[in-house]
Amino acid sequence: MFPVASVFKKFVDLGMGGAVLGSFLLFIGILAGGIVYCWKKGDLDWVRSYQVSETVKKED
């Protein structure tokens, strides 16, 4: 975010501040959407729990 913030004033002076801000917010929104998608899918869990099904009968 720092590179955008460092040159944003130059774009505002050129009259392109709204376009740059819009594209920056769109980029951040796409990144946030990807994180939410992965979070809901469960891919951000460090350890996934797996259920072990016993398919083999123990014979005594």
URMO-V177399 format. One record per pair of residues at least 4 apart in sequence whose C-alpha atoms are under 6 Angstrom apart, sorted by the first residue. I is the first residue (numbers start at 1). GAP is how many residues later the second one is. D is the distance in whole Angstrom. If there is no record, write none. Layout:
{{I GAP D} {I GAP D}}
//
This chain:
{{2 4 6} {4 4 6} {11 5 5} {11 6 5} {12 4 5} {12 5 4} {17 4 6} {18 4 6} {25 4 6} {35 4 6} {38 5 5} {39 5 6}}
//
